[in-house]
Structures are given as C-alpha cells and as structure tokens.
Amino acid sequence: MAVELDVFVGNTTIMDEEVYQLWLDGYTVNDAVKVRMEGGVMEECEASADVLLSDTMDQYRTFQMCERLLHSPAKLANQLLFQIPPNRQAILIERYYAFDDAFVREVLGKKLSKGTKKDLDDIGAKTGVTLKSCRRQFDNFKRVFKVVEELKGPLVENIRQHFLLSDKLARDYAAIVFFANNRFETGKRKLQYLTFQDFAFCAGQLINNWTVGAVDNMVEDMDVDLDKEFLQELKELKILITDKDLLDQHKSLVCTALRGKTKAFNEMEANFKNLSRGLINIAAKLTNTKDVRDFFIDLVEKFIEPCRSDRWTAADMKLYLTHYTNSAHILDTFKHQVVWDRYMGVIKSCIFKMYHD
Amino acid sequence: MPGKLKARIVAGRHLPVMDRASDLTDAFVEVKFGNTTFKTDVCPKSLNPQWNSEWFKFEVDDEDLQDEPLQVTVLDHDTYSANDAIGKVYIDIDPLLCSEAASVISGWFPIYDTIHGIRGEINVLVKVELFNDLNRFRQSSCGVKFFCTTSIPRCYRAAMVHGFVEELVVNEDPEYQWIDRIRTPRASNEARQRLISLMSGELQRKIGLKVLEMGGNAVVGYLQCFDLEGESGLVVRAIGTACTLDKLSSGSAPNTNTHMHPNTAPASNACNSPSKDGKEPVFGEDLLSSSGPPTPFRALPTSSSSPPPFSPSKPCSRQSSSSDTDLSLTPKTEKAQPVRRRPGIFLCPSSPTLSTDTLSLPGSGSVGCGHGSAPRATTPPPLSSIRSDSALLRKSVSFTEDLLLAASGMGSGGSAGKEAGPLKTLLRQQTQTALEQRGASSSGLLLNAREFPFFTLTSFPPGFLVHVGGVVSARSVKLLDRIHNPDEPETRDAWWEEIRQEIKSHAKALGCHAVVGYSESTSICEEVCILSASGTAAILNPRYMREGCLDMGITDHRFEEPSPPSCGFCHIPYDELNMPFPAQLTYCYHCRRQKVPDVLFTTIDLPPEAAVTGKGCLIQARLCRLKKKAQGEVNATAISNLLPFMEYELHTQLMNKLKLRSMNALFGLHIQISVGENMLLGLASATGVYLTALPAPGGIQIAGKTPGDLSNEQHILTIQKRINDTIAKNKELYQINPPELTEEVVGSPIPDPRQRSRLFRSHSESSDEVSELDLSHGKKDAFVLEIDDTDAVEDIHSLLTDAPTPTGFYSCNTEVMPGIYNWTSGVQMFTSVRVLRLSNANLTNQGLNKIFTDLCENLLKSFYFKLRSMIPCCLCRLNFTVAVPEEELIQVAVTAVAMTFDKDQTQEKPAEKAITKGCSETEDQLQFPLELCADASSANNQPSSKISGVPETTNVSSRAASVDYGSFADRCSTWLELLRLKAHTIRRGSVKTISSLDRSSPLPEGRSRSLRSNRSFAGGSVTVVKMTPLSFLPGTRIIKYLGIINMFFIRETSSLREEGGVSGFLHSFIAEVFAMVRAHVAALGGNAVVSYSMKECVFMENPNKNQAQCLINVSGDAVICVRETDQEPIPSMTNIGQTCTSGTDGAT
C-alpha cells in the first residue's frame, strides 16, 4: 500500500509560510515534518503524520516549481502558472532573498565564483546553515550581482526594482554586491568581531560617498566602483603627516579642543601622530586595489585597535574624530578641504560603527 | 453562410531559449484555421518578441466556425534545419459566435506543448464577423448558448424549458491509428487534442441544431464526456437541457430562480389539460390507451415471470412481461410494484446472436413485490428458457434476498414482508438484441419518441418541482467493439437509448413523469464498458407546461399549490392507498396534510425553499470488490453479476451512515462504479440533511445472532453504546434538534393522522412490537443491524471509523451546505489526485474496502488540514472520481471548493425578503413546452412505491421470498426496486420539436458586434480569475456569461524522474491546466469560471521507461462577475439554499 502519487493543486496557490521557511532553510521533507509535528500543528487541526507528510511534500513541490520564477521575481507578477495574490508574492520573494547573517558574513567580500561555491559545505558546517540553504543564498548573491553589474543607475534602486525587494533588503544586497566587487577582506581574525550589519553600513557609506555614482549618477557600475579620481586626490592628504608643521599644528588644535573633555586625553595626545598617520596612510594607499581590499583591516589595525587598547569609550572616539576632522579646516596651509571631508565623513561613520567589542 | 474570422498576433513573452548558442529565440507564428494558414514575420533574437502582425482574415462557413478551433503555433526559425515548434494555443472561438457572450478574444495565452508544458505566453486578438443565416437547411447553430451550470443561469430568465437534448459523435482514436507507430509522441498528442476539439465543436453544433429545432436558444446543464474506448474508438457525447432563456436587463435583479407565479392560468393547449389539482390522475386514460397497443416488442421473447418457487403462504404473484408492464402499472388497484433490474449484458451488439438468454441471464431479473391484500392476477407461465435461468440463479439466493429487500423498500416498513410475504422475484428475460432494437427504431415507435422527460438541471425555480419520488438509475455492461462507421454510431446510441428508456420507466414506476438531476457516465476497462445513468424521479408542476399569464396575486393558492413549498417536494408522488410497497409513510411533519416517506434519496440539490433542521454533511459509501481477471463475455458476465451486490452494499452503507448522523434525506447522490482488470470500485457520495418534513430517523440497533453467548452480548452492548454515542454526538455536531411534535397536531385537517399511521405500522411491524408508540419520537423505528459474522462486525466498525470533520469545517457535495446561508467571499477551488498502489497481492474484499475507505478519508483529512486557514469554512461540491488505471492501482481525483462563511449567523435564513421578492417577480415565469405532457399523463396517477434510493443494475433472480430475512426487515427503509418497462425505441437523436409552442426566434437578431474593451490590457499584472464548481461566487453578482469553456489537454513526458516523478509531473500539469483555463477566461474578458469541473483525468505511467502521460478534460462557464454592493438586492443572486423562504413561513 504505497501512495504512488499525491497532489493537491489550488486555483489560488496555497503556501504555508512555516513550510516555506523550512524549505528555504533547506530541511528535507522528513525533517520538516518532524519540525512541524513538534510545533504542534497536528493537535491544532486533528491531523495525522500522514496528512502532514502529504501536505509538506505538496508544498515543497510547489516551492520547487516556483523557484524558477523567483529567480526573476518580476516574472512572478505576470506569469500565468500560479495564481498568487500580490501580497503573497511579495512575501515569497522577500523570504526567498532573505539570508542568514552568519552565512553572508562568511562570503562577504569573496569572489562569487565557482571556487567559493565549492567551499559552501565548509561554510555550512561552520555556520550551521544547511548546504541547500547556503547554495540558495549564494546563488541569490551571484544572480543579483550579475544583473546589476550591467545596469546603469543607482545600485540600491536597481536591485529593488529588478528583484522587487524591500528597501532594507535591497540595501543589504547592494552591500554584498559592493563587497564582492571590491573584494574587501573581511575574513581576517581581527575582523571577526564585526557583523554583517556593520559592514553593510560601511558599504552604504562608501557607496554613497566614494563611488562614481556619488558625483555622477548615470555611469555604468557607478555604485560598484570607487571613484578613481577621488582616490587619486586622496594622495594629496599626505601633506597632513609629511609636513611637520602641519602635523604639529593639527595636533595642538585637536588637543586644545579636547583638553578636559575626556579621561582618555593623555592617551589621545600621546597617540595623535600615530593615529593620524594611520588614517592618512590608508587614504593615500587606496589607489592600489590590494590596499582597497585591506581597507577594513587597516582601519582596525591602524586606528581601532590602538584606541581600544587605550580604553577609549565610544564617546571618546566620537569626540576625537569630530575634532580631528574639524580642526583640519582651520589649518590655513591645508588646501584639500573637499577631499578631506569626503574622506573623513565616511571614515568617521565607519569607525563609529566598527568601534565596539 | 460565411463568417469572417480575424486574428492578430501581438507579442510573445517569456519564450524558452531555443538557440543554445545565443541563448535566444527567433520566433514566428503560424495561425491556422481549417486549411488556411498565415505566418508572421520572424522576430529575431528575442525571448519577448513583438510581432504586431496585420489582421489575418479567414473567410469560412459558420459550420466550420463552430467545429474548428483557431490554432496558433509558435515556432523557432532555423535557417538550416527544420523549424522547431515551441508550442501551440488552441482558441475555441465559439463564445464569439453568440451575440450575448464575448465580443472579442484578446489576451495572453500560455503557449502549450504536450511534451514540455507551458513555454511562454503569446498575446492574440481574435474577432468574428458573422452574417445572419436564415437558411433552414443550415448545419450550423451559431448563437445557441451553452451553460455547464445545472440551474437557470443568473441574469437569465427561463421563458421555456424544452427538455432533454443529447448527441454523440465517434471517431477513431489517433493514438490507435497505424500512423501512430511512425509519428512522434508530440504529433500523436496534438492530433488527439485537435480531433477532440473538433469533435466537441461538432457535438456542440449538432446539439445546437436540435435546440434550434425545438425552438430553444440555450442549453443548460450541458454535460460533455469522452469515452476513450481504445482500439474501438473515441466517443464524445453530451447531454443537456434545452431552454429558451431571456436575458434580464442588468438593472433588474438577475433572479434566475424564478418564482413561479401561483396563479398561472391554464393554457389553451389541449395537451396541457391537467386539472388544477396536480394530484388528480388526469392522465389516466391517456396512459391506458398509449400503453395498450402492442408494440413490436410483443413478439419478442423478452420477458416473463416465473412464479416464485419458495413463495410464502399468501403469495401474490406478480407478473410482468415486457409488453404488459405499462398496463400493469396503470390500474389503481395495482398493489404490487414490479421491479426491474438493469439488464446485465448486451454483448457485441453487432452480433446479435450472442445476446440470447444464456448470455443475458445475469442481467435480467425483476423483482415484484406486493401486498397480500392486493392480489393481482398472475400472468401466463414463464417460458422454459426462463426456468432454466432461475435454476441457474438459485445459487445466489441468499444474496438475492438481500437485494430484493434492498430494492423493495428500505423503509422501516420492510418487515411487512413477514406478514404478507409479498415479495416476489420474477425473472425477466431480456433478449432484445441490438439488431432487434434497430428494427424497432425503424418500426415507427417514433410516436413515443420525444420521450425523454429528462432534465440535467439540479436546482429549479421555486414551484417547479412538485414532488420527488426518489433516485432512479440504470447500469449496463457492454462489450466494446470497433465502431465501423463513425458516421452512424448506432450501437452507442442504441446503448444509451436503452438505458434512458429504462430510467424513464423507473420514473414512471414511481408515479413520476420526469427525471431531474439526470446524468450519464461510463467506466471502461479494456473492452468492457459500464454505462450508467441516474437521476431523480419527480413530478414537475404541470402549470409550467403551458403559457402562463402574468397576473398577480396569491389567491388561488389553495388549488394551485396544495403543498407548501418548504415540504411539498417531499410528499409522495404516488397514491398511498395503493402503495405497492410496505414502506413507512407518515404525515408530513411540516404541513401535516400529506404523506411523506421516512427517507428520501435524490440526485438534485436541496430545493432552496426546503425546510431543513440543522446542517448537512457529506456522506460517502465506499466499496471494493475483487473479481477474477477475464476476457470478453466472461468478464462482462462477471461484472454484471457483481454490480447488484455492489449497489446493494453501497446503499446499505449510505443508509447506515445516514441513520448514524440522525438525518433522513440525501441530496446530490452520485454513485460511481469503476471497473478495473481485477476489481470493481464503488463510491457513492451524497449530502445528508434532516428534512423537517420527514420523520426523525430511528436509531440503529445491534442484534446478535447467538443470544446465549455472554461475551458476544457484552461485545454487542459496547458496540451499541458506541453507536448511540455517535448518534448523539452527531446530532449535536449537525445541530439537529427537531421540534417535538405537539398534541395540537392531532387536530390537523387530515382526520386522525395517528390512527392512520398506526394502521400503516401494523403492516410494517413485526407482531411483537407495540404499535401505539408516538410517531414523533422515532426511536422505535430503530434500524436493526445484525452481527452474525465477522463481515458484519467489520461493517459496523467501518461505519464508526468515519472521522468527523474537524471543528470549523463542514463538507457537502451539493452546491451549498444546507444550514449555512451567510457566505463570505473567501473561495478556494482545488483539485487533488491520489493514486495508491496495492502491494499485497492477496487482498481480501474486506482488506480492500479498508484501504479504499482510508484513502478517501485521508484525502478529506488532508483537505481539512490544508485549508485550515479558512476556518470557518465549508467544502462544497466535493466531487470524487475513482478509477482503476492499472491492475494494482486505485486512483481518486477530487475537485471541490472551500468557501468561508460568517460563523455567527449560520442558523438564520434571510427569509422574508426572499418571499416578497419572489412573489413580486411575476415576469419570471417559466413555462414548459408540450413535450412533457405525454409522459406526464402516462405517469401521473400510477401507483408506485416510495423510493429513496434505487439500486439498479442489480440482477435479481427468481427466488423465494420465504427465506428468512428478519435481519433485514427493519433495515429496509425506502428503497424500491423499480419496474422496468419494455418500451424500446431506438432512434438516432432523441429530440423532436414541437413548433406550435415556438415563440422565440432561434437566432438572435443582432449580429453586429463591437470591440468592447471591458478589461484592461495592461501588460503588467494578470487578471485574477476565480474558479468554482458552483454556479455562483459568494458576494458577487454575475453580470454576463461569456461562453462555455471546454478544454482537453494531453501531457506526456519521457523524463519523468527529472520532472519530479509522477507527483511532480501531474502537479505541474494540473497547475498548467488551471493556468490555461484562467488565461482563456481572461482573454474573453471574464474574471471567473463557474460550474467548473474536471470531467476526465486519465493518468498512465511507465516508471521503467521513465515515461508518463495524462489526459485532462475540464469545463465550465466563463463569466464576468462584480462585487455585490451592499444595498443591492442580493437574494436572487445568491442561489440555492441561501436566500429562500424559510421552512415554516414558506407555506403561503
């Protein structure tokens, strides 16, 4: 007595959100049935395990058939095969493109290549995300990357329109695409304490301020590539550390402003030159692709770690960077105010975000 | 006359990649109609091509317009090799041929390939310019509207109901042609799809012609079926009810449940001369004269009877022969009700010599049953051949007895047999052969020919239905033979003719002149075919047979409407004094004036005005019977031998389950018997209700055969307790709290009802029972189930194992649930298919039954679970279809709709509103054409038995009535074996027109059509198309019917595993079928499909070859519906059972 065939098709496609999530999470049908049984859905409706199994299989099949459409969500809206109410469609898409922070943290900044895909089982084992789910997430990243790569216009907006995602999710994808494109190093041990959301925030800052799109919004890849001219101009900032007068002047201005306002004043004063050199050197080296990749590790090594060892509080950090940035404007021999602001604006917000345990 | 068909190909989207090198497609389109083909330009390198073609114009006959579909083929251009087909779209242009339906077809159609499924979409625009054709010899019937809906469609008014139309066309199945060996599966599938499309078109056209001939303009309750007979061919057949429909102006309420004006004046037509009191036997004389003359059949050795060899002391031998059957029914003194079982087999109609006594032996039996007090002269001694038959049949005596009882009145009065010993089994021999029938057809029986007063409708305007007799059904087992000449499919016609005749005679035997809720079906396995037909015998209001006048008032109601509408239909259609069967009648619990049976079985929907207590529920009887594998005649004989037992058991199960739920009536009864190589499956589904007018059902009592055995008694007590508990629980669940009968009732107009009922009961109760019990508490009518062997125990267990529906759910197989009236707009139509493989080769019948029952129960459980988010909700029109596709496979396919309702008001009926409304709507008059008269007359005053369910196809052999049937005595409730009449008229076509009554011009005048854009062409979103098997969508109003949807698809794969196995394959196919239906409806400008059904789902697999094939046929009515505004007068819209006069107030 084997059920040879068992299907249930509704005119309006029936989808259970709980089962959808289990499917997305890569559970096998049997595991999903177990989870559902533990969830108590059986008592709720006087169902038996058989019923649950049949329902789960049906839903899994439906999702598998829908998956093709979910790869180009715009099609979901005008395909004829499944009749799904628009609000359901939105949920389906949003959930399909949702990802695990733990997983994305692992692949962030990696090339979205076959090589990386081969490592997914390791990543899955490490993060506790099933391989199936890892693959879906990875393929999503890759798919979004491929599509937006060739598009003009703002990155976030493109992602949102092509994949019908919410603003939040579209921004996250923009960050992933941005990281993947610039291959930022995020995997070093020193960076492990940073979450995906930290990076996503930084990516947003970089996209909005340092890319070509920040000045010209009709260029291809405008939001994905950093503004080369700007990076070139950053070299000019070196004067702040190479010119001894300027450096001293800058230090005294900052110290004057900070004196008495923080407990860490002594450490700040003692470390000023080191810290300033750190930040300016990062700026000056960004023309090298290699150094761009190390941007975050450099920030941590050259700035965040020294501060942390001196036990600066977040407020100290804020205070210091604000004055550090502003004081440069008073330096009369320093002519690169615009570049300085563009640079420090991003550095400041990135460091604020990254300065935590 | 020609018409001009114009088509334009606009664009495509989501096309598949056909060129791997470029990942693109160079698509172009061929548009073909008839033998003319046009092509678009190639749109290079695009998956979303824009063709924007010119208008392709086809100048064709309207006959072709009706038959042919427009065929759109999308291809990929290939410079060096043959062009690859991407897929096809078949567009049925029939809706454009009717001025009232759609005016343009425009929209995105899925491009379908039988191997790959849907591959992208194409936007097509189709228009038709048709010229009026008044040529009376025309072969086309453009303009006749078709509806699948089995009630008068909303937004129409029935000016006239003409009656039954049927037609069938046959052809060779392309799958079995020699060429199939050399062509690709795709070509073969497409040939089949195209052929069936053509045949459907032709069938519809021919039916349309008949309708025009009758003076009608529409077919309602159109039911089209395919018989895939394999080697022997392909049959497409259809039945329907011809009507003249008037469109209601959109302003007026689209009340199609027209209220019959009670004051209709008698028509001048002589044929419509029944007295005002419908109960009078107006047609008596007619009947005598019509049945008297000898027919050609007289000469045939068709039947006779044998005196019952074991008859009890006071035998009342009942004789019936084929020719005197009509006569015997006529006299009022007639007490015995002969019952005719369906003849078993007609083997090889083309070789009549085979159809002799011996072969038809199992199929020919008739049961007569009479009161001792009403003796009737016995007829001449039986023919010797019959003798031998009865001897042969004796071996099955014990079963036959069951059958007899089952057939002869399952009423609680069944025990009458003990006193009167009246049950006679008469053997009747059925020896007509197809040849003889054909001879008969040519011999001028055409006089009678107009003959089938059948109605495929299942719900009716108030007042239309006067009385309901019970279910009549007939089955016949045939051996298929190659159809030699497709143009003269006489055998198939003759087969159906024969079945219909039988149905008709059953109805007559019930004192009814019409059959409503009529349907036909087949089950085919190899060369054996079971033909089935069933319906509900009924008396329709003779007033509606004539032209009515429209004056108002309810003054004459006394005459016109002796019974209140809320219970009138339950009243017995026959004379209780001459009741041929000892069934238990009581005075109507509602009006107290007329007799009602204690149980009523019907195939129709619950009349909207019926008074119901509590809610209803789905009741199913399921049965498996093993049979030996056999070939040809042996096989057919084996099957026809099994059929009666199956019918009997199904009915017993239904009855038990009904009692267990404390209900007394079944609606929408549908019994399907499906044949496989080594087993037969039987599934009976119905909706049980408690009709207020009928007496409360008694409980079920368990009796043991061996009283001394203590453990056994203990066991019986436990079971009894469980049963009682279940009944009590069910009463609560279904809210069945019938009002207690009060003493005042005694003073009702009818003198001393209790006295009289006691009189009856004395007949029907065994002597030791007290007959003074108050009738209103039906307890003493307890139904006795005897546990005498393990089978019985099993039966009782299975009775109790039906799981109750979970809280918040209700289910029924009728349009709507009796007792629920306030539907909200949540609608979810679904199709579910399950196939079970029986791994165990040595299964017993019991084991199989259990498996089959579990299969059905589990399906229901799955539905409840899946639809739990819709609670409170009701599954309506649950339609189960069973099949045995292969030796060890059982397939069950279900289509139904889940509808939400407002829990708070389920108890109330929006009553008064509907009454006043109905009365004022005098224009909604419905008249009947003459056709009915003859039959009405012949049946009106015949004595007959009370029926609830009528088992057919049962071969009841000649046997003794004296065998102990005590255990069944009380089990009998209202069954009846029906008399089979011997009028065999076989002709081609069954519709005769009567022109005198023709009123309306068959052709709609205006043919001008404009391109109405009542829908948005917006490219982006897809129109939501709702689908439902019901005739309405809750919360909406249908403003326009756009035409019938009738689609046939084949899907095949040779990469089954890759497509997700059989489930994956079928899942996507069903989803694709839904998508194509929705797309066609949307292209017609519609937003819903009502009366949707999946007629056929044939699934075949060959996992070893990684192959599978499936055929699906679906149909429905495309409509435009709009949301009902709040102040809109809804009652007319919301149909049956929702807004009708409440039971008690309805007796205006």
Interface residues (C-beta under 8 A of the other chain):
Chain A: M1 A2 V3 E4 L5 D6 V7 F8 V9 G10 N11 T12 T13 I14 E44 C45 E46 A47 S48 D50 V51 L52 S54 D55 M57 D58 R61 T62 Q64 M65 K75 A77 N78 Q79 L80 L81 F82 Q83 P85 P86
Chain B: R13 H14 W108 P110 I118 E121 A803 P806 Q828 M829 F830 T831 S832 V833 R834 V835 L836 R837 L838 S839 N840 I851 N858 K861 S862 F863 Y864 F865 K866 L867 R868 L889 Q891 G1019 G1020 S1021 V1022 V1024 V1025 K1026 M1027 G1060 V1062 S1063 G1064 L1066 H1067 S1068 I1070 A1071 E1072 F1074 A1075 R1078 A1079 F1099
